[in-house]
Amino acid sequence: MSEQMEVVTLQVEEDRSGERLDKWVSTYDPDWSRVRVQEWISGGLITVDGKPKKSNYKVRTGETVEISVPPVEELQVEAENIPLDIVYEDEDVIVVNKPRGMVVHPGAGNNTGTLVNALLYHCKDSLSGIGGVARPGVVHRIDKDTSGLLMLAKNDHAHHSLVDQLKAKTVERVYAAIVHGLIPHEHGTVDAPIGRDPIHRQRMAINHNNGKNAVTHFRVKEHLKDTSLIECRLETGRTHQIRVHMKYINFPLVGDPVYGPSKSPIRFEGGQVLHAQVLGFEHPRTGEFMRFEAEPPEDFQALLRKLQNQM
């Protein structure tokens, strides 16, 4: 077995007994697709109590499943001359206002046109290497169809510092959003764990069995026509956190193609109406707290004006 492989050992819990092996394993990590897991099973990389099984094997309570995870094949990422909205830059960090529609880093099906491609052109070799070839400088992410502020590291010291601040929950992250419905209270907190949706593998969901701690604080800024303009402060940073949490309390984001209603009288073509408006962190070198703000893009503001005029 390759020394590069990470070995993950899991035990089947009673409430998951009877599930297919491929399905059971694929819910453990958001990056493990069911097809990928099936390939591992066929290649003998997954065993149950030390023995290889087929994908359709039904796991049983108490069984030990061992997964030998092969190393990810690195992508060849090319620098591209793509314009960037740079809010701040020095020798350690760069803060970018990412447009809606841009993917943060290359991945399956997105090798070009990403923020990383643009950064490689702009920064040349001045990006931290901790994220690997495909994610140089990337400390945190926002979704493709979410616009707004991102901090990126230009060296490994800065990368470690920014990641530590995220873990310590000292980074200020405030989002603006428009949600369906009139939220009846001025502010609130959603504290519910988020994990991979066991049925719809491309989605996240509230998952009390395998989810990770997730906390979102929100405040209503304005009631609009059948909608609310809100401000969300992230205490944690799970995948799709605001989108999943607002759906969970029955106020999904306007325009959200995954977590929003299937039919809506409000037309918005750009995806979810969500913008990372405020970003604050301690500078890795000077220790100074730096706070940046970027107004929502014009399509967000145009929809807001339209809804305000309907009142």
N, C-alpha and C positions, 0 to 999 in steps of 0.2 A: 504494500500500500504506500502511496506517495507521502513523504513527510510533509508536503505542502498542504495536505488535506486537513481540514478542521473536522474533528469528530464530535458530533453532538449526540448525547444520550438522553432519551426521554422515556417516561413511563406512562402507560395508558391509564387514564383516570376512568372511574366508573361511568361518568356521564357521557363519555365518548366511546364506550365499548360498543362494538358492532359496526363501526364505520369502516369503510374501505381503507386499506393502508395508504394508498396514494392521496386520498382526500385528507386523511388524518394528518399526514406529514406536511402537506402543502399549507395547512392552516397555521403552522408554527411560525413561519417567517413570511412577511409580505413579498419578499423577492423570490420566493420559491413557487413558481407556477406549477400547476398540476402536471403539465406536459414534461417539465424539467424533472420533477420528482419521479415520474414514470420511467424516464431515461435512467435515472440513478438506480431504480429498482431493477430494471432490466440488466444493468451493468454490475449488479451485485454489490452496490454501494450502500444498500439499506438492508439491515437484518432485523429479525424479531427473535428475541431470546437466542441470539447467535446464529440463527438460520435464515437463509434467503427465502423470501416469499414473493408471490405474484402481486401485482397492483391491486387485484380485487380481493385479496386476503382480508378477512374481517378481524380487526384487532380486538383483543380481549383485555379486560381489567387486569392491571398488574404486570402486563407484558413489558419488556424492555426493548425499545426500538433504538438501534444505533445507526446514525446517519454519517457517512463519510462524505463531507461536502468538498467537491473538487474546487480548486482555485478558479476564480473568475478570469476569463481570458480578456486581457486588456485591449481596449480599443485604440486604434491609431487616430488621434485627434489632431486635426489641422487648424492652424490659425486662419481666421477669416476677417476681412476688413468690413466689419459690421458696426455701424454707428452706435455709440453707447451714451446714455444720459448719466454722466458721472456727477454725483452730488458732492463727493469729497474724495481726495486721494493724497496719500503721502507715501513714505518709504515702507510703511508697515501694513496699512489697510487701504481698501478702496470701497466706497459706498456707491451703489448703482441703483438707479430708479428703473427697474425692469419693466418693459412694456408688456401688456397683455398679449398672449399668443406666442411668447418666446419661452422655450424650454431652458431650464437652468444648465443642465449638463448632458452630454451625449449618453445615449443608451440604445436599447434595441429599437431600430427604426428611426432614430434621431441622431445621426452622426454629424450633421451639419446644421448651421443656423442657430446654434445654442449660445447661451450667454458665455459659456466656457470658450467656445470657438472665437468669440469676439474678444474676450479677455486675453487669450493667448496672443492675438495680434497686437492688442493695445499694450500689454504689460511685458511682452516678450518672455524672458526667463524669470521675471520677478513675480512668481506666484508660489505659494507653499506647495510642497510635494506630498503632504500627508494624505490628501484625498486620493492619491494615485493618479495615473495617467489621464483617466476620464474625468476626474473631478479636482483639478488643481485649484487651490485657493478657496474651494467651496466649504463654507462653515455651516450654513443652513440653507434651506430651499424654500421656495414658494411655488405653487402650482403653475403650470403653463398659462392658464387663463386667469390667473391672479396677477395684478400689476403691483408695483411698489418697490420699497426699499430692501436691499440686501447688503450685508457686509461680507467682504471677502478678504482673505489673508494673503499678503504678499511675501511672507516668509513663515517658517515653521514656528518660530517663537510667537508670532502674532496669532497663528492658527491655534496653538495650544491655549493661549490666553482667552481667545474668543469662545472656544469650545467650553473651557472651564466656567466662563461667565454664563453661558447658556445652561450648563448643568446646575450652577448655583442659583439660577433663576433671577439674575440681576440685570439681564438685558431687557430694556424696555421695548416692547413690540405692540403697537396699537394699529388696528385695522379699521377701516371704514367699510360698511356693508349696507345693502338694502335688502330687507327680508320681506317675505309675504306675511301679511297679517298685522294687526295692531297690537303690539305687546302692551299688556295692561299695567305693567309696573315700570318704574323709572330705571331700575338696574337689577342685576341678578348675577348669579354664578352657576355655571354648569360644571359639575364635578362627576364625570362618568368615564370609565376606561374605554379606550378605543383600540380595536384590533381588526384584523382582516375579517370581512364578512364571510362566514363559512359557506354561504350559498352562492353569492355573487362575488367571485374571486377578485374582480377588478375594483371592488369597492371596499371602503372601511365601514365599520359599524360599532355601535356600543357593544362591547364584548366583555362580560363579567368573568368569563372563564380564562380567556387567553389575552385579554386586552391590557394595555399599559395605562398607567395613571395619566389622566388628561383633565386640565382645569382651564376653563375660559370664563373671564369676567366680562359682562356686557353692560352697556348703558344706552338707553334710548335718547337720541338727540332730537328726533323730530318724527311726529306722526304724519304720514302722507296718505294718498289715496289707496286704501286697502293694504298699505305697506308701512314699514318703519325704517327710518335711517338710524343705524346703530353704530356704536363704537365698541370694538372688542379688544380686550387686553389679554394676551396670552401669558399664562403662568407656565405652561408646558408647550411643546411644539410637535405634536403628533401629526402624521400625515392626514390631510383633509380635516384638521381638528375643528375649525370654526364651522365648516360646512356640515360635518356630522353632528356636532353639538346643537346647532340651530335647528337642524331637521329633527333631532331627538326631542326638542321642546316644542315642536310643531310650528316653527317659524323658519322654514327653509329659505335659503338665499334666492333672490330673484335671478333668473337666467341660469341657474345651476343645472347642467344637463344630466347629472348623475343623481343628485340628492333632492332636486326640486320636483314640483308637481309635473305630471306628464302633460298637462294642459294648463296654459296660463294666458290671461288676457293681456299681459304685459309683454311686449316684444323687445327682446334684447339679444342681439346675435353674438355677442362676444364671449359668452360663457358666464360664470357666476359674477355678480356685481360685488367684487371684493378687492380692496386695495390696501396694501401695507403702507400706511400713511406716516407712522412715526417709528423711528429706530434710535435707541440710545444705548450706549455701551461705554465701558471704561477703556481708554486708549491703552493698548498693550505695552507701549514704551513709557509714556508720560504719566499714566494713571489718571489723566483728566477725563471726566465724564463728558462724552460728546453726544449731542442729541440732534437728530436730523428729521425734517418733515418734508413730505412731497404731497402736493394736492392730487386728488384723484384725476385720472385721465378724462379727456373731453367727453367720451361716450358715457362714462359714469355720471358726469355732471349734467350732461344733456338729459339723461333719464331722470335725474333728480329734479331738474327744473320742470320737466313735463309733469311729473307726479305732484310737484308743488302747485303748479297751475291748475290742476284738476280739483284742488281742495275748495 
